[in-house]
Amino acid sequence: MELGIYTFAETTPDPRTGRIVSPAQRLRDLMEEIELADQVGLDVFGVGEHHRPDYAVSAPAVVLAAAAERTRNIRLTSAVTVLSSDDPVRVFQNFATLDLLSGGRAEIMAGRGSFIESFPLFGYDLDDYDALFAEKLELLLKIRDGERVTWSGRLRPPLDDRGVYPRPLQDRLPIWIAVGGTPQSVARRHAGAPLALAIIGGEPERFAPLLSLYREAARRAGHDPARLPVSINSHGYVADTSQQAADEFFPPYADVMTKLGREQGWPPTTRQQFDMLRSPRGALAVGSPQEVIEKILFQHEIFGHQRYLMQMSVGTMPHDGIMHPIELFGTKVAPVVRKEIARRPLTKADEDQRTGA
């Protein structure tokens, strides 16, 4: 199994001190975080795209290109690229350039994003929310699969035998489809691409039918589900002890989730809800190294997935406070998880992945 981290590079006030780190400092800190993740042997680092004042990254490919020069092995992905409000040609060119700079370590995680600010910013109509993603994903995959492209759609000007350059170092630049937890998002976006499923609330078991739906949709579309990896992406944090992990992670987590809740109509986040989500069957992987190991392995029994990505900074956390959790994740959690999964017999989820059930 591949294990990694993703971040949105928050620039919100630290709930414990009220201090706000400048975007310039946040990006410098982020370079050190990605460099450390590479040094401790993690497989993937993802950077999200947002167009709001509380996040420092609107251009993931630029940030990841800077990280490419400071790392050697770790794969570098967007998490996500808001494809609906971007141009597939430019997205491909940016990440092909990143692939060349990184020696073949670039990926794209394409999605519709968590917010809608980019749509009016770039002149798109929210009434075309679903159609924009479907059409642009089709074009992005076509560009990935062939140097010269002929394509036409409804919402973007056509291409008539146009070459798209540069080409990446990898023969096929990996493109993952990032989705939330609804059957509609899993089924309607199937394009023969790997799936990244975000689980940020509730019990992981309730998402299992979505993966069955995804694999069945792949089979019906003529793809082999066994060749389509799945990533589970969730909130998490690792500390030396369970209590320390909970006490350090809860304040920024509750702060940002409560703020987002006011926008979305959710109730405030309480410590009781947080502790329930931290429980063995909850969505949060927050705890000691052993607790996080058990949580990841428990989810693997359900999903049989090939990748797990953790968002550690859900809300602003001090830079010096996030470095040790990254080290623990890479040195204490990841090796045990990889070893345990490698020695396990196939689970039902693994069989489903092989057979497309």
Stockholm file with secondary structure:
# STOCKHOLM 1.0

chainA/1-357         MELGIYTFAETTPDPRTGRIVSPAQRLRDLMEEIELADQVGLDVFGVGEHHRPDYAVSAPAVVLAAAAERTRNIRLTSAVTVLSSDDPVRVFQNFATLDLLSGGRAEIMAGRGSFIESFPLFGYDLDDYDALFAEKLELLLKIRDGERVTWSGRLRPPLDDRGVYPRPLQDRLPIWIAVGGTPQSVARRHAGAPLALAIIGGEPERFAPLLSLYREAARRAGHDPARLPVSINSHGYVADTSQQAADEFFPPYADVMTKLGREQGWPPTTRQQFDMLRSPRGALAVGSPQEVIEKILFQHEIFGHQRYLMQMSVGTMPHDGIMHPIELFGTKVAPVVRKEIARRPLTKADEDQRTGA
#=GR chainA/1-357 SS CEEEEEECCBCSCCTTTCCCCCHHHHHHHHHHHHHHHHHTTCSEEEECCCCSTTBSCSCHHHHHHHHHTTCSSCEEEESCEEGGGSCHHHHHHHHHHHHHHHTSCEEEEEECCSCCTHHHHTTCCGGGHHHHHHHHHHHHHHHHHCSEEEECCSSSCCEEEEECCSCCSSSSCCEEEEECSCHHHHHHTCSSCCEEEECCSSCGGGGHHHHHHHHHHHHHTTCCGGGSCEEEEEEEEECSSHHHHHHHHHHHHHHHHHHHHHHHTCCCCCHHHHHHHHSTTSSCEEESHHHHHHHHHHHHHHHCCSEEEEECCSSCCCHHHHHHHHHHIIIIIHHHHHHHHHHSCCCHHHHHHHHTC
#=GC SS_cons         CEEEEEECCBCSCCTTTCCCCCHHHHHHHHHHHHHHHHHTTCSEEEECCCCSTTBSCSCHHHHHHHHHTTCSSCEEEESCEEGGGSCHHHHHHHHHHHHHHHTSCEEEEEECCSCCTHHHHTTCCGGGHHHHHHHHHHHHHHHHHCSEEEECCSSSCCEEEEECCSCCSSSSCCEEEEECSCHHHHHHTCSSCCEEEECCSSCGGGGHHHHHHHHHHHHHTTCCGGGSCEEEEEEEEECSSHHHHHHHHHHHHHHHHHHHHHHHTCCCCCHHHHHHHHSTTSSCEEESHHHHHHHHHHHHHHHCCSEEEEECCSSCCCHHHHHHHHHHIIIIIHHHHHHHHHHSCCCHHHHHHHHTC
//
